[in-house]
């Protein structure tokens, strides 16, 4: 499961991209402005960014330059209606890995995305263990770099948001985390939103990771407060 950030202000196009990329098995987020895209890239650390150049708040080239200046190393695919040769050259010189002009063929775009992800993955494999140590609790092992989870040595299939929620609980291990805080950290929702999303995902984590989901040992409910991860 690879994470892709789409920075695109055309909501119809962004929805179509998100839908097709999710069908391919990727975890996708959308940002409609350059600044929102920069914030998401820094906080979420996606495996790939698809970047439009004509954004409402700032030029996409500025977004790309800001990403490079901030040390964000994920590959960037520029997707834009600006097809002039000088724009392509400028984008590639600023650090983009690929440049696709609109209108585009969906199958070709998906193929280019897969090529960039494979290339990026090969570069990460050499130092994954050194730079991204495993997280453990009980008989659970989490490998954040590859977004994989093992229980007693056997792989456990988690949905993208289930894994994000688990990582958030691990970051706060031993401390109580409110539902509102988890909604903000994992889903980006305002803390005032009323939803059972967190509870539903916690129930799924318990079902997959606990020996006795109805009497959990590790993922604990703190009444009227939230949740706490216990070793």
N, C-alpha and C positions, 0 to 999 in steps of 0.2 A: 504494500500500500504506500504510494508516494503522494506527497503533498504538493499541490499546485495552486499558486496564487494568480488570479486573473485581475489585472488592473485595467478596467474598461468601464467607461461611463455610459455606453449604449446598453441599457438594461436588457433589451431583447437579445442582442448578440451575447452579452455576458451570460444570460440564462441558458442560451443554447450551448455555449461552450461548456458551462458547468455541467449541464445535463449529459452531454456526450462524454466528457472526461470522467464523470462519475460512473457512467456505464462501462467505461474501460477499466474501472476498478480503482480510480484515484480519489483522494480526499481533496476537495476543492473549496477555496474561499474566494469571494469576489470583493474588490474594493473599487468604488466609483470615482475616487479622486486620487491625485498623486500623493498627497499627504497621508491619506488613509492607507494607500498601498505601501508607503514607506514604513508606517507604523506596524502594519501587518507583517511585512517582511522581517522586521527586526524582532517582533514578538513571537512569531510562529515558525520562523526559519524554514520556509518551504524548500522543496527539492527543485522547483522550477518556478519562474515568474513569466507570465505572458503579459506583455506591456503594450498598451496603446500609446501613441505619441500625442494625440490631440485630446488632452484631458481638461476638465473645466477650470481647475485651479492653477495648473502649471504644466509646462511643456514636458512631454515624456522623456526627452533627452536630459532634462534637469533631474528627473526622478532617477534615471539610470546613473547619472554622475553622482548623485547623492548616495545611491546604494553602494557604488564602488568606493566612494570616500569613507563610508561607514564600515567598510570591510565586509560587506555582505557578499559571500562568495557563490551563492546559488546561480546557476545559468539563467540567462534572460533571453526569451524569444520575443522580439518586437513584432507586433501584429497591428498594421496600420494601413490607412488609405494613401499615405504619402509614399509614392513609389519612385521618386526621383533618385537618380544614382547618388547624388551627394548626400541625401538622407541615409541611404543604405550604408555608405562608407562611414559616415559620421557615427551611426549607431554601432557598427562593428568595432570602430576604433575606440569608442567609449566603453566597450566591454561586452556588448551583446553577443550571444553565441549564434543567433540566427535571425533572419529578417524576412517576414512574410507579408505580402501586400494584400489588401482587400480589393475586390472580392477574392476569396480563397476557396480551394477545394477541401472539404472537411477531412477526407481520408488522407490527403497529403499532409495536412496540419497535424493530425493524430500521429502519423508516421514520423514527422519531424520531432514531435514531443517525445516519442519513445526513444528516438536516437539520442536526444539530449539527456534523457534520464539514464539511459544505459551508460553513456559516456561519463556522466557525473558519478554514477555508482561505482564505476571502475576506479575513479580517482579517490573515492572515499574508503574503499575496502582496505587499502594498505594500512591506514592508521585508525581504523574504527575502534579497535580494542583499546588502544593507548589513549585516545582523546575522548572516548565516550564509554566510561566504565559502566558495568551493569548495576542495576538497582535490585536489591533483594529484600524480601520479607517472608518469614515462614519458609515454605517450600516453593515460593514463587520467585522467578528470575525475570527481570525486565531488561531488554536491550534497547534503549531509546534510539540509538543510531539506525538500527534496522527495523525499529517499531515492531519487535517481536516479543512474545511473552511465553515463558515455559513454566509448567507446573510439574514438579518431580521429573524434570528432564524432557517432558513431552510438550510440543508446541500447542498453544491455546489460541484459537482464532477469536480475536476481538474486533468489533467494529471500530472505525476510526475514533468516534467520540467516546467510546468505552475506554480506549487506550488513553486518550487525552485526559479523561476524568481520572483514571488510575494514576497517571503521572502527576496530576495536580494533587491528589491525595498523598502520593509519595513525597512530593516537595514539602508538604506540611505535616509529614509523619509525626505522630504523637500529639499534634495540636488539633483542636476542634476547628473545622472549616464549615462555615454556614452555607446553606443552599444558595443564597444570594451571591456569595463570593465565588462559589463554583460556577454559577451561571455566567458570571462576568469573565472568569478566567478561561473557561472551556468553550462556552458558546458565544461570548461577547454580548450577552443580553444585559440590559440594565438590571440592577439588583432588585428593583421594585416589581419586575415581571412575576406574575403568579403562574407557575407551571409545575407539572409533576415530572418534568424531563429528568431532573437529577435523580429523583427517587427511582424512576424506571430504569435508568442506566446503572444505578447502584445495585438494583435487584439482579440485573443481568450479570454484573461483575461477580456478585456473590454466587450466582448459579454456576458460573464457569470456574471460579477460583477457590471457593470455600468447600470444605468437606460436608458441612451441614449449613446450607444457605439460610435456613430459618433460624439458626443459632450461630451466627458468624463468629469466627475467632479473630479475624483481622480487620474487616471493614465494618466498623461499629457505628451504630446510630446513637447520637447523643440527644436525648429527648429535648425538644424545643430549641435546639441549638444548631444541629447539623450532623456532620460525620467526622470520624476520626480513624486514621489508619494505625493499627497496633501491630507490633512485631509478632 
